[in-house]
Every structure is written in structure tokens, then in C-alpha cells.
Amino acid sequence: MFKGTSFAKLKSNLKLSISRFKLLEKKKTEQATKARKDIADYISGGKDDRARIRVEHIIREDYIVEAYEMLEMYCDLLLARFGLIEKMKELDPGIEEAVATLIWAAPRIYSDVPEMKVIADQFLHKYGKEFFEKCRDNVNANVNDKVRHRLSIGPPPKVLIEQYMMEIAKNFKVPFEPDPSIMLEANGMVAHDLIDLGNRPGPSGGGASGGYGGGSGGYGGGGGGMAFPPMPAQQPHMHQPPVMEEKPPWYNPNAEAAAPESKPVSTV
């Protein structure tokens, strides 16, 4: 089955995919500044509903960027362990998730990264149709959960949109009050809804990179800035036990108990 595999073609397309992912991430990050500035203008003009629509697009695009970063990492991993692909007939567990995730993602991002189709085809020749089809449907649950979520087509949580609005308004020093009824949902957010804002350049120094221009291909996507986790509940004050005075190592409690009571010295 693996006779038809072209290892040279697989390796070259893995390298090309890494370059393609880097270019896409850079392009989207550069487009982020203008989009975030537009949203800040909407907020300052009192057009919060329109700003929320633009923020939803930003989140979708940021999701795609994060998925691309992970797929780029998997391509790099497979290049580092390429000997396992060339020399082993069976799929090594050390690269199973990377292979399965690239196969699953290929049809979803093909329009942005056409090299992914070539990579998926080579894995089909190498590991067989049965494994290939199972990866497409994630039957074995070996596709990375975060990549699946980031490339999903579902709408982002409303609370995440509000938190983006807060971050953008803060960066551009624009007054904004989030919807209190939506912010109550923050405590119910799950981990896969969060994105790390701190690792992405923002338009004014810190913060997340935001909205990106043209949509990325494939099945969907999404993106951006992190929903800040809820503040921990304040803990009640706990009574602390008294701190015992430390005694020197030569201290002998028996000697202290047996010591006679000192008498005043007569001055006569």
C-alpha cells in the first residue's frame, strides 16, 4: 500500500505548507490593525451592534490563525520525525495525531493551503484507505480537539464577543460598557472557547491582534483574542494558628525547669 508513496513529494509539500502558513498568519495579522480601528470607531460612534458583527468576523479569523499555527507545528514535527514515516510500515504513535489532524484539516483549508491535498494523498498511499477515511470522520478520536474547534463553523460565544469589544475599546481608549446580561455567562465558558491574547501583537502595543480582512477558505473558522477567565471567588479569611517561637538547638527544657530561682544580690 505504501509503494505509491512519494516521500520526496511529501517532504517538499510539508516544507511548502509551513511557508504558506507563515505567510497567511503574517498577512492576517497585518490586516488586523485596520479592522480593530474600524471597530473602535463604531464603538465611539455608538454603533455597538454593528461593531459586534465585525468582532464576530475577527473572532472567526483569529480562530483560523490559531489553527494554522498548530497545523504548521504538526508539519514541522513530521519533518523532524520523517524517518518514522519512511522506515516504518505501521503508523508510529508518536506522529499519529499529527498525521490524523492534517488529513482531517486538508479539505477544510485546501483553498488557502493547496499543498495540504498533496500531503493528505501521500498519507492515503502510505497508511491505506481505511485509516484515511477514519481520520476524515475522526472515528478514532485522534484528531486534535483544538484544531477541530478552531475550524468549526459554529458562531462564537456572545460573551467572547463582548470581551473582544472591551479589549478593543481599552486599547483605543474608547468608553464602552459591555452588556451585563451577557457578561454573566463568562463563568460558564469552557477552555476551548479561550484564545491567548497576550501572544498576539495588537494595534497599540499590547493585546490581541484582531480582525482580519478577507475570509480564509475552507469550512470556516474564526479567530481571535482571548476571553479572559473569570476572577476567582474571594476566599473567606481563615484563622491562622499562632507561630511557635523557635528554640535554639542547644535548648534543654528540663534544665530550665530545674534551674533554681534566682535571688537578689544583697548590696549591704
TAQUIWO-V874744 format. One record per run of one state. SS is the DSSP state (hx for helix, st for strand, lp for the rest). FROM is the first residue (numbers start at 0). TO is the last residue. If there is no record, write none. Layout:
ss = <SS & SS>
from = <FROM & FROM>
to = <TO & TO>
This chain:
ss = <lp & hx & lp & hx & lp & hx & lp & hx & lp & hx & lp & hx & lp & hx & lp & hx & lp & hx & lp & hx & lp & hx & lp & st & lp & st & lp & st & lp & hx & lp>
from = <0 & 1 & 4 & 6 & 44 & 47 & 80 & 81 & 87 & 92 & 109 & 114 & 127 & 128 & 137 & 144 & 150 & 157 & 171 & 179 & 188 & 190 & 193 & 201 & 202 & 204 & 205 & 221 & 222 & 252 & 258>
to = <0 & 3 & 5 & 43 & 46 & 79 & 80 & 86 & 91 & 108 & 113 & 126 & 127 & 136 & 143 & 149 & 156 & 170 & 178 & 187 & 189 & 192 & 200 & 201 & 203 & 204 & 220 & 221 & 251 & 257 & 267>
